[in-house]
Every structure is written in C-alpha cells, then in structure tokens.
Amino acid sequence: MKLNLSLKGSLILAFITITLVLVVGYSMLSARYFMGGMDTIVADNLVRAASLPLNNEELYRNTALQGYS
C-alpha cells in the first residue's frame, strides 16, 4: 500500500510534530524548575525553623502575619 503524501500534508505533519515536541519539552522544563523552586523554599523554611529557639518572644513580635493577629 503506497502512502500518498502531498506537500501540504507533509508541512502540516511537520508543524504538528514540532509543536508537540516544543510543548512537551517546555512542560518538562517548567515542571523541573517548579519542583526545584519548591524544594528550595521548603529547605529554607526548615533551616529557619531549626535555627530559631522554640520559646523566642521575638519570633512572635516579628512575624510576617503581625498585622493579622
């Protein structure tokens, strides 16, 4: 069975293939950077929590949510 592809069909197939490769590639790249950023945020928060004493009065005065309490 002979496959009869025209120039128009070949161009459409090429553009669809390139588009799919770019979408998948950028999706994987953005997921990698998102997970790396979340890992950094969690690690920084853990270091900050471990370095502060538990009964620190200054902690309660200088929190980011001071205006909400």
PASEMI-565055 format. One record per residue (C-alpha): residue in three letters; y, x, z; residue number from 1. Coordinates in steps of 0.1 Angstrom, whole numbers, plus 5000, padded with zeros to 4 digits. Layout:
# PASEMI-565055
+-----+------+------+------+-----+
!  aa !    v !    u !    w !   i !
+-----+------+------+------+-----+
! ALA !    Y !    X !    Z ! NUM !
...
+-----+------+------+------+-----+
# end
This chain:
# PASEMI-565055
+-----+------+------+------+-----+
!  aa !    v !    u !    w !   i !
+-----+------+------+------+-----+
! MET ! 5000 ! 5000 ! 5000 !   1 !
! LYS ! 5033 ! 5016 ! 4988 !   2 !
! LEU ! 5063 ! 5012 ! 5011 !   3 !
! ASN ! 5094 ! 5005 ! 4990 !   4 !
! LEU ! 5125 ! 5015 ! 5010 !   5 !
! SER ! 5159 ! 5012 ! 4994 !   6 !
! LEU ! 5189 ! 5034 ! 5002 !   7 !
! LYS ! 5204 ! 5005 ! 5022 !   8 !
! GLY ! 5173 ! 5001 ! 5043 !   9 !
! SER ! 5170 ! 5038 ! 5049 !  10 !
! LEU ! 5206 ! 5041 ! 5061 !  11 !
! ILE ! 5202 ! 5011 ! 5084 !  12 !
! LEU ! 5170 ! 5026 ! 5098 !  13 !
! ALA ! 5187 ! 5060 ! 5103 !  14 !
! PHE ! 5217 ! 5044 ! 5121 !  15 !
! ILE ! 5195 ! 5023 ! 5144 !  16 !
! THR ! 5174 ! 5053 ! 5153 !  17 !
! ILE ! 5205 ! 5075 ! 5160 !  18 !
! THR ! 5220 ! 5046 ! 5181 !  19 !
! LEU ! 5188 ! 5042 ! 5201 !  20 !
! VAL ! 5185 ! 5079 ! 5208 !  21 !
! LEU ! 5221 ! 5081 ! 5219 !  22 !
! VAL ! 5218 ! 5051 ! 5242 !  23 !
! VAL ! 5186 ! 5063 ! 5258 !  24 !
! GLY ! 5200 ! 5099 ! 5262 !  25 !
! TYR ! 5233 ! 5088 ! 5278 !  26 !
! SER ! 5215 ! 5063 ! 5301 !  27 !
! MET ! 5192 ! 5090 ! 5314 !  28 !
! LEU ! 5221 ! 5114 ! 5318 !  29 !
! SER ! 5242 ! 5089 ! 5337 !  30 !
! ALA ! 5213 ! 5080 ! 5359 !  31 !
! ARG ! 5208 ! 5116 ! 5367 !  32 !
! TYR ! 5244 ! 5121 ! 5377 !  33 !
! PHE ! 5244 ! 5089 ! 5397 !  34 !
! MET ! 5214 ! 5099 ! 5417 !  35 !
! GLY ! 5229 ! 5134 ! 5422 !  36 !
! GLY ! 5261 ! 5119 ! 5435 !  37 !
! MET ! 5243 ! 5095 ! 5459 !  38 !
! ASP ! 5223 ! 5124 ! 5472 !  39 !
! THR ! 5254 ! 5144 ! 5479 !  40 !
! ILE ! 5271 ! 5115 ! 5496 !  41 !
! VAL ! 5241 ! 5109 ! 5519 !  42 !
! ALA ! 5237 ! 5146 ! 5527 !  43 !
! ASP ! 5274 ! 5149 ! 5536 !  44 !
! ASN ! 5272 ! 5119 ! 5558 !  45 !
! LEU ! 5241 ! 5132 ! 5576 !  46 !
! VAL ! 5258 ! 5166 ! 5582 !  47 !
! ARG ! 5289 ! 5149 ! 5595 !  48 !
! ALA ! 5269 ! 5126 ! 5618 !  49 !
! ALA ! 5248 ! 5155 ! 5631 !  50 !
! SER ! 5278 ! 5177 ! 5638 !  51 !
! LEU ! 5296 ! 5151 ! 5660 !  52 !
! PRO ! 5286 ! 5146 ! 5696 !  53 !
! LEU ! 5274 ! 5111 ! 5704 !  54 !
! ASN ! 5299 ! 5103 ! 5731 !  55 !
! ASN ! 5330 ! 5116 ! 5714 !  56 !
! GLU ! 5360 ! 5095 ! 5722 !  57 !
! GLU ! 5380 ! 5110 ! 5694 !  58 !
! LEU ! 5354 ! 5097 ! 5669 !  59 !
! TYR ! 5363 ! 5061 ! 5678 !  60 !
! ARG ! 5400 ! 5067 ! 5675 !  61 !
! ASN ! 5400 ! 5084 ! 5641 !  62 !
! THR ! 5375 ! 5063 ! 5621 !  63 !
! ALA ! 5384 ! 5051 ! 5587 !  64 !
! LEU ! 5380 ! 5015 ! 5599 !  65 !
! GLN ! 5406 ! 5018 ! 5626 !  66 !
! GLY ! 5428 ! 4991 ! 5613 !  67 !
! TYR ! 5399 ! 4966 ! 5610 !  68 !
! SER ! 5389 ! 4965 ! 5647 !  69 !
+-----+------+------+------+-----+
# end
